[in-house]
Amino acid sequence: ERRRRDNINEKIQELSTLLPDCYIDAVNSKPNKGVILRKSVDYIRHLQQLVATQSSRNQELEAQLHGKSVNGGDGSNATTTTPNGTSGPQVQQGFGMTRIVPGVSNDLQN
C-alpha cells in the first residue's frame, strides 16, 4: 500500500514538472495534488485542441499546395513544383509552423 501511494505521489510530482508555469497558480508556492491533476487535465485538453487546429491548418496548406483550396478558393496562388524544384513554391517547416514560399530553391530550405 505504501509503495502504491509513493508511486502515485511521485507521478503527480512529475506531472507538476511538465506543466508550464502559467498553469500553476502563482499564489500557492506548492500546489496540492488535486490542483496538479486538474491543471494537468486542462493542459492536456489544450494540447489536444492545439494539435487539432494545427492538423486542420496543415491539411488546408497541403490542399493549397496541390491547388485544391479547402475553403473553396480557386487555388490560383498555389502552383506545383517543377521537376528540378526551383520555380514552384516550397514548403518550409519550423517550430510547429508551416509556410509556403513561392519560387524558393531547395538549397535555401532548412
C-alpha positions in Angstrom: 0.0 0.0 0.0 2.8 2.4 0.9 4.6 1.7 -2.4 1.5 2.3 -4.4 0.9 5.7 -2.6 4.5 6.6 -3.1 4.3 5.8 -6.8 1.1 7.9 -7.2 2.7 10.8 -5.4 5.9 10.5 -7.5 3.9 10.6 -10.7 1.8 13.6 -9.6 5.0 15.5 -8.8 6.4 14.5 -12.2 3.2 15.9 -13.8 3.8 19.2 -12.0 7.2 19.5 -13.6 5.7 19.0 -17.0 3.1 21.8 -16.6 4.1 25.3 -17.9 4.4 27.9 -15.1 1.2 29.7 -16.3 -0.9 26.6 -15.5 0.3 26.5 -11.9 -1.3 29.1 -9.5 1.3 31.7 -8.6 -0.4 32.3 -5.3 0.4 28.9 -4.0 4.1 28.2 -3.7 3.5 24.5 -3.8 0.2 23.3 -5.5 -1.5 20.3 -3.9 -2.2 17.0 -5.7 -5.7 18.0 -6.7 -4.6 21.2 -8.3 -1.8 19.4 -10.2 -4.2 16.8 -11.5 -6.8 19.4 -12.5 -4.3 21.6 -14.3 -2.7 18.6 -16.0 -6.1 17.7 -17.5 -6.6 21.3 -18.6 -3.2 21.4 -20.2 -3.7 18.1 -22.0 -7.1 19.3 -23.3 -5.4 22.5 -24.5 -2.7 20.5 -26.3 -5.3 18.3 -27.9 -7.1 21.3 -29.2 -3.8 22.8 -30.5 -3.0 19.5 -32.3 -6.4 19.5 -33.9 -6.0 23.1 -35.0 -2.5 22.5 -36.4 -3.7 19.4 -38.2 -6.5 21.3 -39.8 -4.1 24.1 -40.8 -1.7 21.5 -42.3 -4.5 20.0 -44.4 -5.5 23.4 -45.6 -1.9 24.3 -46.6 -1.4 20.9 -48.3 -4.7 21.5 -50.3 -3.5 24.9 -51.3 -0.1 23.4 -52.3 -1.9 20.9 -54.6 -4.3 23.6 -56.0 -7.3 22.3 -54.1 -8.3 25.0 -51.6 -10.2 23.7 -48.6 -12.2 27.0 -48.3 -13.5 26.9 -51.9 -10.9 29.2 -53.4 -9.6 28.6 -56.9 -6.0 27.8 -55.7 -4.5 30.3 -58.1 -1.7 31.1 -55.7 -0.5 27.6 -55.3 1.4 26.0 -58.1 3.2 22.7 -58.4 6.9 22.4 -58.2 8.9 21.8 -61.4 10.9 18.6 -61.7 14.1 20.4 -60.6 12.2 22.0 -57.7 13.4 25.6 -58.3 10.5 27.6 -59.8 7.4 26.4 -57.8 6.5 27.1 -54.2 8.4 25.3 -51.4 7.0 24.1 -48.1 9.1 25.3 -45.1 8.5 23.9 -41.6 9.9 25.1 -38.3 8.8 25.4 -34.7 5.3 23.9 -35.4 4.6 26.4 -38.3 4.4 25.6 -42.0 4.5 28.1 -44.7 4.6 28.1 -48.5 7.3 30.2 -50.0 6.9 30.8 -53.8 9.9 30.4 -56.0 12.5 29.4 -53.4 15.1 26.9 -54.4 15.5 23.7 -52.5 19.0 24.8 -51.5 17.6 27.5 -49.2 15.4 25.2 -47.1 16.5 24.2 -43.6 
